[in-house]
Amino acid sequence: MATHPPVHVLDNYYLAITLLITIAYQLIGFAIAFTFKFDKITDFMGGSNFVWLAIITLAMGGSTHPRQIITSIMIMLWAARLSGFLLFRILKTGKDDRFDDKRDKFLPFLGFWVFQMLWVWTVSLPVTILNSPNVLRVPQPSFGKATDIIGIIIFVLAFGLEAISDAQKYRFKQGPGKKPGAVCDVGFFKYSRHPNYFAEIMTQVCAYTLCFFIFKVVLSLIKTPAIYIIAVTPASYGALSSNSGAYAALYASCVGFILLTSLLLFLSGLPLQERPGAKKRYEKGEGWPEYEKYLHDTSILIPMPQAIWRKLPVIVKRTIGCEWPMYVFDPAKHADQSKVQSREAEEGRHESEGGNRASTEPLQ
């Protein structure tokens, strides 16, 4: 049953209309943020954009099929929680350090918002296409297929992991984390250095499964994220002809979670935290021995007990363990030794003045 026939707007996949909505919404946010030098709405505008696209495409499609409704709700829940948390955090901290060198510069600041447009529109593709006329014109596979169930289970687990991890890290930073050099090894951070990133990736992939059900080969590949897993169901179970544009479009929507994963692994996530974070601690001498032990004992991404990660061969960690060489900090190669020597000399002077000089052996 449907509330009404799918509404055709510009194209049969809602690609153009969702892109135009995203551009307009983000430009409004940019205008406010740049005019008032206001950081507090940036992440909120990004997250809430997902919610609007899901609501609009679901409404235009007119479908009451559980798969379309559940997948749309999934991305709305994920985006609403994420944007709400980031808004709460920025209201507490007051400003976002990412924009210190961009806030007053029109083009660099606009560049961030343009990239946010691309991120929102691309990651929304599985839901956008699932709700589109070209997919809804054929009878949908009954809800409850293996990919539906797998996708929902992954989503629930990943959504909970991401929400709890964010809360745990925030509470740590408000308490013990205020001490220089403190290591966040509480809760899920005992099992992964970035459990929230892992959960965010898995959340997006499982929606793809629900959307993608058309090809049963997906079942052999499925140990993957949630929204995408569900979204491709109409394709994986034969509701769409393998020669149709809708079939290709659903599978191609994997570009959404691929972009999100690439951002976290290669651009804005791990590369900005792993080596730079270790370098900063080493050069400042703030809790480096404890942090070095944490790096050695704790998985970089995939949650697992420290006893297991600690015993894995280095080749396994550097490959399927995702702790690739680009993240690894080597003091001899990556540290500014002049800063280390200046710090050690300063510490030596203070210890001498205090009449209780300690060992000046370099950090290993």
Secondary structure, 3 states (H helix, E strand, C coil): CECCCCCCCCCCCCHHHHHHHHHHHHHHHHHHHHHHCCCCCHHHHHHHHHHHHHHHHHHHHCECCHHHHHHHHHHHHHHHHHHHHHHHHHHHHCCCHHHCCCCCCHHHHHHHHHHHHHHHHHHCHHHHHHCCHHHHCCCCCCCCCHHHHHHHHHHHHHHHHHHHHHHHHHHHHHCHHHCCCCCCCCHHHHCCCCHHHHHHHHHHHHHHHHHECECCCHHHHCCCCEECEEECHHHHECCCCCCCHHHHHHHHCCHHHHHHHHHHHHHCCHHHHHHHHHHHHHHHCCCHHHHHHHHHHCCCCCCCCHHHHHHCCHHHHCCCCCCCHHHCCCHHHHCCHHHHHHHHHHHHHHHHHCCCCCCCCCCC
